[in-house]
Structure formats: C-alpha cells, structure tokens
Amino acid sequence: MKSKIREIALDKLIPHPDNANRMSRAALAKLVRNIERTGCYEPLVVRPHPEQRGIFQIINGRHRCHALRTLGRKTADVVVWDVDDQQTDVLLMTLNRLGGRDALSKKLDLLRRLRLRQSTHDLAKLLPQTRGQLERLSASKPQSLSLKQEPQEFAIPMVFFVNKAQQETIEQVLATVDAGPAATTRAARRAAALSTIADRFLDHTTREANE
C-alpha cells in the first residue's frame, strides 16, 4: 500500500457515504480557522472510487475536505490507498476512532506555553476545548508525580444506548448512590455512582463464586 502524498482537485473527492464520524459546527469552525491560520493539515486518506472513474472516495478527512472548500481551496493533499470494500469498512471503523489519551500534566504544560502568547479567548477559537474548559485547565495546579505514578488523564467518554424503561431504572439507581464529596459536578457524581455500582456488583460476584 503506497503512502505517497498527492494533490487532487477537490471536485474529484467524494466522502464515503457510510462514514459515521461527525464533527460539531463549533469544532468544524475551529478546524477551518486552524487550516486558514497555519496552512497545514493532515493529508486526507482516499481510495479510487469503485464505480466512478477518475473520482476518489474519502475514507478519512471529510471534515478537512469541507474546511478546504470553505476556504476556497481547489485541491487537497491526499494519500491514495488501493483498498477493497471490506478493507474500507474496517478503516472507516478505525481511522476515525483509534487514538490515545492526553496526560493532564503534559496538556497543562502545552496550555501554559500557549497562554504566554495568546489569550484564552483566542485559544478557544483554535483548540478543541471551550473557553470555560481552558480557564479551568489553566487554573489547575501542576501535578507532583513520583516516578512510579502515572500521569493523570482526561475523562474517558462512554456511550450507552438504552430504551426508556432502562433509562428510568438506571436514573433511579444512580440517584440512590452516594458519590462522595469529591464529585462536584453532575457528570462527576453520575460517573462516581456508576463506578460504585460496578464495584459492588464485582464484589457480589466474587463472593458468590467463592461460596
């Protein structure tokens, strides 16, 4: 699979119809501003369109393509991969989803360096975080980490799809669990409650297995 970067006209690029990744309007606006400001972006990943000759299907980078069109660009830097439908489906499920997690201490260092040159208001126009989130991060104290400690990480989102009855049951149970004084926000209280319920379930399961 070759990875040479090519320049292809935007009118020859079509997003894959089954790409499930969606970016909010606010995040898309930040992407446009970043590309406009720096002129830099990660090359799009495309494949020759299986049905339309001379056309390429975007596997990863539909939002970058939209941003380039918004800025009046005529071409985009792309990497062309010769992959079949099955390989493409796997890529659609992975390229937009696989990623690491931010170590908070390093994130704070980066933010502090950026704030030496730009205000939080201006940074909020470019970075994924909102102004409020940036202000809270800026107010965070540096972490004193020993060599054996892992850096603190940002919260990891977990998404569940439930029906109405299941939602009501879950809400009732979450409301009965004491999340403790450390949980100051609703999201933190719900996360702590869910973790407590999971811990109790594991303890119960372990006791049953040992009986």
C-alpha positions as CSV (number, residue, x, y, z in Angstrom):
1,M,0.0,0.0,0.0
2,K,1.7,3.2,-1.2
3,S,1.6,6.3,1.1
4,K,2.9,8.9,-1.3
5,I,1.2,12.2,-0.9
6,R,-0.6,13.5,-4.0
7,E,-2.5,16.7,-4.8
8,I,-6.0,16.1,-6.1
9,A,-8.7,18.5,-7.1
10,L,-11.5,18.9,-4.5
11,D,-14.2,18.3,-7.1
12,K,-12.8,14.8,-7.6
13,L,-13.2,13.9,-3.9
14,I,-16.4,12.4,-2.6
15,P,-17.0,11.4,1.1
16,H,-17.7,7.8,1.7
17,P,-21.5,7.6,2.4
18,D,-21.0,5.2,5.4
19,N,-18.5,7.3,7.3
20,A,-20.2,7.7,10.7
21,N,-17.8,10.3,12.1
22,R,-19.5,13.7,12.6
23,M,-18.0,16.9,13.8
24,S,-20.0,19.7,15.5
25,R,-20.3,23.1,13.8
26,A,-18.2,24.7,16.5
27,A,-15.4,22.1,16.1
28,L,-15.6,22.4,12.3
29,A,-15.3,26.2,12.6
30,K,-12.1,25.7,14.7
31,L,-10.7,23.3,12.0
32,V,-11.3,25.9,9.3
33,R,-9.6,28.6,11.4
34,N,-6.6,26.4,12.1
35,I,-6.1,25.5,8.5
36,E,-6.6,29.1,7.5
37,R,-4.1,30.3,10.1
38,T,-1.4,27.7,9.6
39,G,-2.0,26.4,6.0
40,C,-1.3,23.0,7.4
41,Y,-3.5,19.9,7.7
42,E,-3.1,16.1,7.8
43,P,-3.4,14.7,4.3
44,L,-6.8,13.0,3.5
45,V,-7.0,9.2,3.1
46,V,-8.8,8.3,-0.1
47,R,-9.3,5.4,-2.4
48,P,-10.2,5.2,-6.1
49,H,-14.0,5.3,-6.3
50,P,-15.2,1.8,-7.0
51,E,-17.8,3.0,-9.6
52,Q,-16.8,6.4,-10.9
53,R,-13.7,6.6,-13.0
54,G,-11.3,9.5,-12.0
55,I,-13.1,10.1,-8.7
56,F,-11.8,9.3,-5.3
57,Q,-13.7,8.3,-2.2
58,I,-12.7,9.9,1.1
59,I,-12.1,7.3,3.9
60,N,-10.7,9.7,6.4
61,G,-10.7,13.5,6.2
62,R,-14.3,14.5,5.1
63,H,-14.2,17.5,7.5
64,R,-10.8,18.6,6.3
65,C,-12.2,18.5,2.7
66,H,-15.2,20.6,3.8
67,A,-12.8,23.1,5.5
68,L,-10.7,23.4,2.4
69,R,-13.8,24.0,0.3
70,T,-14.9,26.7,2.8
71,L,-11.5,28.4,2.5
72,G,-11.8,28.4,-1.3
73,R,-9.1,25.9,-1.9
74,K,-9.2,24.0,-5.2
75,T,-7.0,21.0,-4.3
76,A,-6.2,18.8,-1.3
77,D,-3.2,16.8,-0.2
78,V,-4.2,13.1,-0.1
79,V,-2.8,9.7,0.4
80,V,-4.4,7.2,-2.1
81,W,-4.9,3.7,-0.8
82,D,-5.9,0.9,-3.1
83,V,-8.3,-1.0,-0.8
84,D,-11.4,-3.0,-1.4
85,D,-14.8,-2.6,0.2
86,Q,-14.1,-4.8,3.2
87,Q,-10.8,-3.1,3.9
88,T,-12.5,0.2,3.6
89,D,-15.2,-0.7,6.1
90,V,-12.5,-1.7,8.6
91,L,-10.7,1.6,8.0
92,L,-14.0,3.6,8.4
93,M,-14.4,1.9,11.8
94,T,-10.9,2.5,13.0
95,L,-9.3,5.6,11.4
96,N,-11.8,8.0,13.0
97,R,-11.9,6.1,16.3
98,L,-8.5,4.8,17.3
99,G,-6.5,7.2,19.4
100,G,-4.6,7.8,22.6
101,R,-5.4,9.8,25.7
102,D,-4.0,13.0,26.9
103,A,-1.7,13.1,30.0
104,L,-3.0,16.0,32.0
105,S,0.4,17.2,33.2
106,K,1.7,17.5,29.6
107,K,-1.6,19.1,28.4
108,L,-1.2,21.8,31.1
109,D,2.4,22.5,30.1
110,L,1.3,23.0,26.5
111,L,-1.6,25.2,27.5
112,R,0.6,27.4,29.7
113,R,3.1,27.9,26.9
114,L,0.3,28.8,24.5
115,R,-1.1,31.3,27.0
116,L,2.2,33.1,27.1
117,R,1.5,34.2,23.5
118,Q,-2.3,34.1,23.2
119,S,-5.3,34.9,25.4
120,T,-7.8,32.2,26.5
121,H,-10.4,33.9,24.3
122,D,-8.2,33.5,21.2
123,L,-7.1,29.9,22.0
124,A,-10.8,28.9,22.4
125,K,-11.2,29.7,18.7
126,L,-8.5,27.2,17.8
127,L,-8.4,24.5,20.3
128,P,-11.0,21.7,20.9
129,Q,-11.8,22.9,24.4
130,T,-14.3,25.7,25.1
131,R,-13.2,28.9,26.8
132,G,-14.6,27.7,30.1
133,Q,-12.7,24.4,29.8
134,L,-9.5,26.2,29.0
135,E,-9.9,28.5,32.0
136,R,-10.5,25.6,34.3
137,L,-7.4,23.8,32.9
138,S,-5.4,27.0,33.3
139,A,-6.4,27.1,37.0
140,S,-5.3,23.6,37.6
141,K,-2.2,23.1,39.8
142,P,0.8,21.2,38.5
143,Q,0.8,17.5,39.4
144,S,3.6,16.4,41.7
145,L,4.2,12.9,40.2
146,S,6.6,10.3,41.5
147,L,8.5,8.0,39.1
148,K,6.0,5.2,39.9
149,Q,2.9,7.3,39.3
150,E,1.0,7.5,36.1
151,P,0.1,11.0,34.8
152,Q,-3.5,12.0,35.4
153,E,-5.6,11.6,32.2
154,F,-8.7,13.3,30.9
155,A,-12.0,11.6,31.5
156,I,-12.9,8.9,29.0
157,P,-16.3,9.1,27.4
158,M,-18.5,6.0,27.5
159,V,-21.7,5.8,25.4
160,F,-24.6,3.5,26.0
161,F,-27.9,3.2,24.1
162,V,-30.9,2.2,26.3
163,N,-34.6,2.3,25.9
164,K,-36.9,4.5,28.0
165,A,-37.6,1.9,30.7
166,Q,-33.9,1.1,31.1
167,Q,-33.1,4.8,31.3
168,E,-35.6,5.3,34.1
169,T,-34.2,2.3,36.1
170,I,-30.7,3.5,35.7
171,E,-31.5,7.0,36.7
172,Q,-33.3,5.8,39.8
173,V,-30.3,3.7,40.9
174,L,-27.8,6.4,40.2
175,A,-29.8,8.8,42.3
176,T,-29.6,6.5,45.3
177,V,-25.8,6.1,45.4
178,D,-23.7,8.5,47.4
179,A,-21.0,9.7,45.1
180,G,-18.9,11.4,47.8
181,P,-17.7,15.0,48.3
182,A,-15.2,14.8,45.6
183,A,-17.8,14.7,42.9
184,T,-18.7,18.4,42.4
185,T,-20.4,18.3,39.1
186,R,-23.5,16.2,37.9
187,A,-21.3,14.3,35.4
188,A,-18.7,13.5,38.1
189,R,-21.5,12.4,40.5
190,R,-23.0,10.1,37.9
191,A,-19.6,8.7,37.0
192,A,-18.7,8.0,40.6
193,A,-22.1,6.4,41.3
194,L,-21.8,4.2,38.2
195,S,-18.3,3.1,39.3
196,T,-19.6,2.4,42.9
197,I,-22.4,0.2,41.5
198,A,-19.9,-1.7,39.3
199,D,-17.6,-2.2,42.3
200,R,-20.5,-3.6,44.4
201,F,-21.5,-5.9,41.6
202,L,-18.0,-7.2,41.2
203,D,-17.7,-7.8,45.0
204,H,-21.0,-9.6,45.0
205,T,-20.0,-11.8,42.0
206,T,-16.7,-12.6,43.7
207,R,-18.3,-13.6,46.9
208,E,-20.8,-15.8,45.1
209,A,-18.0,-17.5,43.2
210,N,-16.1,-18.2,46.4
211,E,-19.1,-19.7,48.3
